[in-house]
Amino acid sequence: MRNQTILVIGAGIGGLSFALGAQRAGCRVIVCEAASQLGEVGAGLTVSPNATHALEFLGLGEAMARLSDRPESGAGYHYKTGEILYRTQTSGSFKAKYGADYYQIHRADLHDALAAAVRANDPNAIRLTHHFVGMEQTDKGVTATFSNGQTITADALIGCDGLRSGVRSVLFGNENPRFTGQVSFRGMVPADLVRHCMVPTRSGVFVGPSRIFTRYFLRNLTLVNFVGICKTDSWKEEGWSTPATTEEVLAEFEGWHECVQTIIKATPPGKLFKWALFDRDPLPVWTKGRVTLLGDAAHPMLPFLGMGAAMAIEDAAILARCIAAAGTFEEAFARYETARKERTTYVLLKSRAQGELYQSRTPENLKSESGTGEFRLGLFDYNPGTVPV
Ligand SMILES: Cc1cc2nc3c(=O)[nH]c(=O)nc-3n(C[C@H](O)[C@H](O)[C@H](O)COP(=O)(O)OP(=O)(O)OC[C@H]3O[C@@H](n4cnc5c(N)ncnc54)[C@H](O)[C@@H]3O)c2cc1C
């Protein structure tokens, strides 16, 4: 299917990863993004070996190695005492075990690398200020409409427009995501201010009743990224960039280990944010005709396994491979759904379950766990560049 034109709605990590894969498969790609500027929020992202395989398949192996930090292991800590409750990856490197590294990267760095690679293939591939509002399809193509008054016609359209996907609403109706009763706080701290609270080779999560607090290095050990997730019933605003105050985050983690308090207090003003967590049930079908969904648009998931972006990146590599291998979009999308639905549904449901595990048990019970979910579930043993499609 070389030389086909594919319209991608949404220039997030999923949309740009797919755009790169489709370009490499010989297609012309037009990525339409609602925002007037390209960018990602200032937050960290864990990229597990399964996603690293996909990024290597897309040609970003060198960039990932250059831009990322590499933890050698992880640990769960008691929220008050700091006692290690469990360890993950106690022997050998991720690369030796899974064939690819486990990375921690600034979201903006990955996003910039993806956008640069897409633009290197086609400087005009990404169109900003294109907010998708509707589409019509015939047996020959799809025409999308944007709020700036423009229309664009292509051979196929991929909805990569995230949790509140407009493409998903047009295809399958407008059912709103559910508020989960959980709120996240995130921040970034210059590492020199909190180095005594960190182990360079180990990422870690403090686990307490109804709360977790995870923190890890970014940008060659110069920044520390943290995310705290708390149960609440009082706040429902969605979005990554609602400011939070030091006092309100400290109040959520009152009585927690000194390192947790130190990291929160050291976060510069203006670098603390909060957002609510929303959830959707798995969608039975992702495709209608020449249109399909990818990433959070198809299967948004809670962050407790750190797998949402990883699944979007996996989708991207697999969909690009299906398009390269198939004779029609109908065949490509059928092969894509067959390859992806079972795995993403499993990870979505297990992410929910991991949240319950973290937040309903007393931390001491985690001592009986042989590490956190993604290790026990075998999610890293998957190579999107080589699995059958
Ligand atoms: C607290 C938290 C921590 C997380 N940590 C991790 C982690 O460590 N590892 C991991 O793998 N995942 C993690 N995730 C999940 C990850 O952030 C998401 O799964 C991932 O960003 C999904 O990418 P996407 O490209 O599908 O969607 P998005 O990143 O949401 O991108 C969608 C894009 O579409 C654009 N858009 C939206 N509507 C329109 C429209 N109508 N027209 C045009 N453009 C539109 C948006 O502006 C955006 O650019 C975390 C999530 C949360 C909430």
The ligand as an SDF file (V2000), in Angstrom:
LIG
                    3D

 53 58  0  0  0  0  0  0  0  0999 V2000
   -0.2220   10.1630   35.6370 C   0  0  0  0  0  0  0  0  0  0  0  0
    0.0980    9.4740   34.3560 C   0  0  0  0  0  0  0  0  0  0  0  0
    1.3690    8.9210   34.2140 C   0  0  0  0  0  0  0  0  0  0  0  0
    1.6500    8.1730   33.0770 C   0  0  0  0  0  0  0  0  0  0  0  0
    2.8640    7.5820   32.9750 N   0  0  0  0  0  0  0  0  0  0  0  0
    3.1310    6.7880   31.9360 C   0  0  0  0  0  0  0  0  0  0  0  0
    4.3770    6.1060   31.8320 C   0  0  0  0  0  0  0  0  0  0  0  0
    5.2680    6.2820   32.6660 O   0  0  0  0  0  0  0  0  0  0  0  0
    4.5800    5.2580   30.7810 N   0  0  0  0  0  0  0  0  0  0  0  0
    3.6090    5.0710   29.8180 C   0  0  0  0  0  0  0  0  0  0  0  0
    3.8330    4.2660   28.8900 O   0  0  0  0  0  0  0  0  0  0  0  0
    2.4230    5.7460   29.8610 N   0  0  0  0  0  0  0  0  0  0  0  0
    2.1570    6.5880   30.8940 C   0  0  0  0  0  0  0  0  0  0  0  0
    0.9810    7.2670   30.9530 N   0  0  0  0  0  0  0  0  0  0  0  0
   -0.0030    7.1330   29.8550 C   0  0  0  0  0  0  0  0  0  0  0  0
    0.3600    8.0170   28.6610 C   0  0  0  0  0  0  0  0  0  0  0  0
    0.5510    9.3560   29.0690 O   0  0  0  0  0  0  0  0  0  0  0  0
   -0.7460    7.9890   27.6020 C   0  0  0  0  0  0  0  0  0  0  0  0
   -1.1850    6.6750   27.4240 O   0  0  0  0  0  0  0  0  0  0  0  0
   -0.1900    8.5200   26.2740 C   0  0  0  0  0  0  0  0  0  0  0  0
    0.1420    9.8790   26.3840 O   0  0  0  0  0  0  0  0  0  0  0  0
   -1.2140    8.3270   25.1470 C   0  0  0  0  0  0  0  0  0  0  0  0
   -0.7000    8.8710   23.9560 O   0  0  0  0  0  0  0  0  0  0  0  0
   -1.6680    9.2280   22.7460 P   0  0  0  0  0  0  0  0  0  0  0  0
   -0.7880    9.7620   21.6800 O   0  0  0  0  0  0  0  0  0  0  0  0
   -2.5530    8.0630   22.4500 O   0  0  0  0  0  0  0  0  0  0  0  0
   -2.6440   10.3610   23.3210 O   0  0  0  0  0  0  0  0  0  0  0  0
   -2.2830   11.8440   23.8380 P   0  0  0  0  0  0  0  0  0  0  0  0
   -0.9340   11.8950   24.4480 O   0  0  0  0  0  0  0  0  0  0  0  0
   -3.4480   12.2680   24.6670 O   0  0  0  0  0  0  0  0  0  0  0  0
   -2.2340   12.7210   22.5060 O   0  0  0  0  0  0  0  0  0  0  0  0
   -3.4240   13.0860   21.8310 C   0  0  0  0  0  0  0  0  0  0  0  0
   -3.1160   14.2650   20.9020 C   0  0  0  0  0  0  0  0  0  0  0  0
   -4.2820   14.5350   20.1440 O   0  0  0  0  0  0  0  0  0  0  0  0
   -4.5380   15.9360   20.1570 C   0  0  0  0  0  0  0  0  0  0  0  0
   -5.9850   16.1020   19.9780 N   0  0  0  0  0  0  0  0  0  0  0  0
   -6.9770   15.8560   20.8550 C   0  0  0  0  0  0  0  0  0  0  0  0
   -8.1720   16.1150   20.3100 N   0  0  0  0  0  0  0  0  0  0  0  0
   -7.9210   16.5420   19.0450 C   0  0  0  0  0  0  0  0  0  0  0  0
   -8.7690   16.9560   17.9690 C   0  0  0  0  0  0  0  0  0  0  0  0
  -10.1120   16.9760   18.0660 N   0  0  0  0  0  0  0  0  0  0  0  0
   -8.1940   17.3250   16.7910 N   0  0  0  0  0  0  0  0  0  0  0  0
   -6.8390   17.2900   16.6370 C   0  0  0  0  0  0  0  0  0  0  0  0
   -5.9990   16.9170   17.6350 N   0  0  0  0  0  0  0  0  0  0  0  0
   -6.5500   16.5370   18.8180 C   0  0  0  0  0  0  0  0  0  0  0  0
   -4.0450   16.3890   21.5310 C   0  0  0  0  0  0  0  0  0  0  0  0
   -3.7780   17.7860   21.5530 O   0  0  0  0  0  0  0  0  0  0  0  0
   -2.7790   15.5490   21.6670 C   0  0  0  0  0  0  0  0  0  0  0  0
   -1.6570   16.1630   21.0570 O   0  0  0  0  0  0  0  0  0  0  0  0
    0.6770    8.0380   32.0570 C   0  0  0  0  0  0  0  0  0  0  0  0
   -0.5590    8.6770   32.1640 C   0  0  0  0  0  0  0  0  0  0  0  0
   -0.8580    9.3960   33.3080 C   0  0  0  0  0  0  0  0  0  0  0  0
   -2.2050   10.0580   33.4320 C   0  0  0  0  0  0  0  0  0  0  0  0
  1  2  1  0
  2  3  1  0
  2 52  2  0
  3  4  2  0
  4  5  1  0
  4 50  1  0
  5  6  2  0
  6  7  1  0
  6 13  1  0
  7  8  2  0
  7  9  1  0
  9 10  1  0
 10 11  2  0
 10 12  1  0
 12 13  2  0
 13 14  1  0
 14 15  1  0
 14 50  1  0
 15 16  1  0
 16 17  1  0
 16 18  1  0
 18 19  1  0
 18 20  1  0
 20 21  1  0
 20 22  1  0
 22 23  1  0
 23 24  1  0
 24 25  2  0
 24 26  1  0
 24 27  1  0
 27 28  1  0
 28 29  2  0
 28 30  1  0
 28 31  1  0
 31 32  1  0
 32 33  1  0
 33 34  1  0
 33 48  1  0
 34 35  1  0
 35 36  1  0
 35 46  1  0
 36 37  1  0
 36 45  1  0
 37 38  2  0
 38 39  1  0
 39 40  1  0
 39 45  2  0
 40 41  1  0
 40 42  2  0
 42 43  1  0
 43 44  2  0
 44 45  1  0
 46 47  1  0
 46 48  1  0
 48 49  1  0
 50 51  2  0
 51 52  1  0
 52 53  1  0
M  END
$$$$
